[in-house]
Amino acid sequence: MSGRAAPIRMMLDHKKVKYEDKRIDQATFKAGKEKGEWGALPVWIENGQTMNETKALVRYLGTVHGYYPKDAVMQWQADVWVDYAPTLITKIGPFMFKPALEADGEKVM
Ligand SMILES: N[C@@H](CCC(=O)N[C@@H](CS)C(=O)NCC(=O)O)C(=O)O
């Protein structure tokens, strides 16, 4: 498990959806960003459209694959977890990614 794409990967893997899981290094990330292929990651590319924003992707793909509830209270419950995730990532991210970033030559606090 790693990063913001993890819940998307878990959901798609649970549903046995076939998709290309492309993981890139820092240099490739920077090159793609400079070329305007993406602003931030993760992105989901479907029918030529590049879709971004993790929480919106979780809801979109959750809806498409039957994981997003129809009941409003259940939606609120699901949204609580999805919307809390960035707060959690902000807190634990520096510790999670430090070894990988340092291995790529990035200076991490
Ligand atoms: N609001 C975006 C934030 C995405 C984001 O910050 N992704 C990080 C990687 S986990 C990134 O691409 N950072 C480098 C950058 O923004 O240049 C989302 O939730 O998808």
The ligand as an SDF file (V2000), in Angstrom:
LIG
                    3D

 20 19  0  0  0  0  0  0  0  0999 V2000
   -5.8430   17.2870   -3.8850 N   0  0  0  0  0  0  0  0  0  0  0  0
   -5.0560   16.3150   -4.5930 C   0  0  0  0  0  0  0  0  0  0  0  0
   -3.6550   16.3610   -4.0680 C   0  0  0  0  0  0  0  0  0  0  0  0
   -2.7740   15.3910   -4.8070 C   0  0  0  0  0  0  0  0  0  0  0  0
   -1.3210   15.5010   -4.3840 C   0  0  0  0  0  0  0  0  0  0  0  0
   -0.8960   16.4420   -3.6890 O   0  0  0  0  0  0  0  0  0  0  0  0
   -0.5670   14.5080   -4.7960 N   0  0  0  0  0  0  0  0  0  0  0  0
    0.8500   14.4890   -4.5180 C   0  0  0  0  0  0  0  0  0  0  0  0
    1.3580   13.0820   -4.5380 C   0  0  0  0  0  0  0  0  0  0  0  0
    0.6280   12.1010   -3.2940 S   0  0  0  0  0  0  0  0  0  0  0  0
    1.5610   15.2450   -5.6030 C   0  0  0  0  0  0  0  0  0  0  0  0
    1.3090   15.0160   -6.7520 O   0  0  0  0  0  0  0  0  0  0  0  0
    2.4530   16.1190   -5.1440 N   0  0  0  0  0  0  0  0  0  0  0  0
    3.3690   16.8010   -5.9970 C   0  0  0  0  0  0  0  0  0  0  0  0
    2.8390   18.0570   -6.5870 C   0  0  0  0  0  0  0  0  0  0  0  0
    1.7010   18.4680   -6.2940 O   0  0  0  0  0  0  0  0  0  0  0  0
    3.5930   18.6560   -7.3580 O   0  0  0  0  0  0  0  0  0  0  0  0
   -5.6630   14.9220   -4.4160 C   0  0  0  0  0  0  0  0  0  0  0  0
   -6.2390   14.6750   -3.3540 O   0  0  0  0  0  0  0  0  0  0  0  0
   -5.5720   14.0860   -5.3200 O   0  0  0  0  0  0  0  0  0  0  0  0
  1  2  1  0
  2  3  1  0
  2 18  1  0
  3  4  1  0
  4  5  1  0
  5  6  2  0
  5  7  1  0
  7  8  1  0
  8  9  1  0
  8 11  1  0
  9 10  1  0
 11 12  2  0
 11 13  1  0
 13 14  1  0
 14 15  1  0
 15 16  2  0
 15 17  1  0
 18 19  2  0
 18 20  1  0
M  END
$$$$
